[in-house]
Amino acid sequence: MKRNLSAVVTMFLVLSLSATVIAADPPERDTTNPASVSADIQKNAKAAKEKVKEEAKAAKVKAKEEAKAAKNRVREEAKANKVRVKTEEKAAKEKAKSEAAAAQKATVPAN
């Protein structure tokens, strides 16, 4: 489940980054020198690749933290439910005990 979640988050990050890169205005370049254009393209591609790696890593960390928080929330809710059930059981036992005592008192004839 965690792998699927990580894969989905990573996919969305890559898609959003690619949309951002496509929508960005191209920088002004000296088109007379093909070597400088090629170098600029390679530099931009490398920077975009590094940015995608960093965002994917951050998304993975965030997904781990959210999963851990959800697990802790479930654990706390389970504890609270356990305490609530024990309290209700104790109250039910006390009520049954008092009702039994009242019924016994009512059936015993007064002298």
Phi, psi and omega per residue, in radians:
M1 nan -0.756 -3.128
K2 -1.136 -0.661 3.139
R3 -1.147 -0.724 3.126
N4 -1.104 -0.757 3.125
L5 -1.092 -0.753 3.121
S6 -1.111 -0.709 -3.139
A7 -1.132 -0.717 3.141
V8 -1.161 -0.777 3.136
V9 -1.090 -0.767 3.129
T10 -1.092 -0.728 3.138
M11 -1.069 -0.777 3.128
F12 -1.110 -0.680 3.105
L13 -1.103 -0.770 -3.135
V14 -1.122 -0.744 3.133
L15 -1.121 -0.734 -3.134
S16 -1.185 -0.662 3.110
L17 -1.168 -0.737 -3.131
S18 -1.140 -0.649 3.086
A19 -1.140 -0.655 3.120
T20 -1.162 -0.745 -3.135
V21 -1.150 -0.704 -3.137
I22 -1.189 -0.689 -3.090
A23 -1.331 -0.314 -3.104
A24 -1.179 2.552 3.087
D25 -1.257 2.377 3.112
P26 -1.211 2.448 3.138
P27 -1.233 2.725 3.087
E28 -1.187 2.275 -3.110
R29 -2.250 2.731 3.029
D30 -1.481 1.780 -3.069
T31 -1.401 -0.054 3.132
T32 -1.366 -0.410 -3.131
N33 -1.956 1.793 -3.110
P34 -1.109 -0.482 -3.130
A35 -1.172 -0.711 3.140
S36 -1.217 -0.619 3.097
V37 -1.124 -0.777 3.130
S38 -1.111 -0.724 3.126
A39 -1.122 -0.726 3.105
D40 -1.097 -0.740 3.140
I41 -1.101 -0.782 3.141
Q42 -1.122 -0.714 3.138
K43 -1.131 -0.748 3.122
N44 -1.156 -0.688 3.124
A45 -1.133 -0.729 3.134
K46 -1.140 -0.741 3.124
A47 -1.116 -0.724 3.120
A48 -1.130 -0.707 3.131
K49 -1.110 -0.751 3.113
E50 -1.119 -0.701 3.137
K51 -1.117 -0.731 3.114
V52 -1.092 -0.740 3.122
K53 -1.067 -0.788 -3.132
E54 -1.123 -0.747 3.138
E55 -1.160 -0.680 3.113
A56 -1.134 -0.717 3.118
K57 -1.114 -0.770 3.127
A58 -1.114 -0.695 3.126
A59 -1.150 -0.662 3.126
K60 -1.139 -0.758 3.118
V61 -1.106 -0.765 -3.136
K62 -1.105 -0.735 3.123
A63 -1.104 -0.683 3.101
K64 -1.098 -0.787 -3.132
E65 -1.112 -0.706 3.135
E66 -1.167 -0.691 3.112
A67 -1.128 -0.710 3.120
K68 -1.135 -0.743 3.127
A69 -1.115 -0.713 3.118
A70 -1.122 -0.721 3.123
K71 -1.090 -0.756 3.108
N72 -1.118 -0.685 3.119
R73 -1.082 -0.776 3.140
V74 -1.109 -0.737 3.137
R75 -1.084 -0.766 3.128
E76 -1.136 -0.700 3.113
E77 -1.126 -0.677 3.118
A78 -1.108 -0.746 3.103
K79 -1.082 -0.781 -3.129
A80 -1.100 -0.712 3.114
N81 -1.138 -0.684 3.134
K82 -1.103 -0.770 3.119
V83 -1.120 -0.737 -3.140
R84 -1.089 -0.768 3.140
V85 -1.104 -0.766 3.123
K86 -1.082 -0.734 3.131
T87 -1.107 -0.756 3.128
E88 -1.134 -0.693 3.106
E89 -1.094 -0.765 3.141
K90 -1.102 -0.751 3.128
A91 -1.124 -0.713 3.131
A92 -1.136 -0.709 3.106
K93 -1.107 -0.767 3.125
E94 -1.092 -0.720 -3.137
K95 -1.144 -0.772 3.131
A96 -1.110 -0.699 3.135
K97 -1.118 -0.778 -3.141
S98 -1.195 -0.634 3.100
E99 -1.168 -0.688 3.117
A100 -1.139 -0.719 3.119
A101 -1.132 -0.710 3.131
A102 -1.158 -0.711 3.131
A103 -1.161 -0.700 3.130
Q104 -1.142 -0.708 -3.123
K105 -1.147 -0.643 -3.117
A106 -1.255 -0.536 -3.107
T107 -1.497 -0.367 3.124
V108 -1.386 2.160 -3.122
P109 -1.237 2.466 -3.132
A110 -1.374 2.420 3.135
N111 -1.598 nan nan
